[in-house]
């Protein structure tokens, strides 16, 4: 909606192959994009490869990217040096939780963006290339013009999981040790089963 471009045959690079990155990669692939994944965790990288995606190091993938989407939750994933190596006309977007995954601050210092439309800027680099940034590197589905966030079903699922996790904390049937830990399988199973039934699945 922001760029008015199609994913068809675009070279899309997705940084991160957690649940968010995987969803983005599949979404782009199903709309005709050629998708490459950048992932530092070998297990996640293998999952991406087994799902049929090319897996590359950041600098290699960046050189041919036409669309770059970060979804890692880590700062400095795409630094300015990497941006300079990208192809002319690349579009940069962040779908991760923090607005520091793409170094927009240095990009603005080196090549101040000219606003083309709400949430879309063009940055003319000193090497003669131009790059486009969406929503100043903030989480794109919330911050971009016209963004409405996650589908209600996704919010329903997430909030239900949080509520059941909180209930488990005070349930004497669970024996939690102090500190962070995974959500119990019984909680995940209850939430998944309820969601499936709400979708008309499993009878």
Secondary structure, DSSP 4 states (H G I P E B T S, - for coil): --S----TT-EEEEE--SHHHHHHHHHHHHTT-EEEEE-SSHHHHHHHHHTT-EE--HHHHHHH-SEEEE-SS-TTSB-HHHHHHSPTTEEEEE-SSSTTSB-HHHHHHHSPPEEEETTEEEEE-TTS-EEEEEGGGSBHHHHSTT---S-HHHHHHHHHHHHHHHHHHT-TT--PPSS--PPPHHHHHHHHHHHHHHTT---
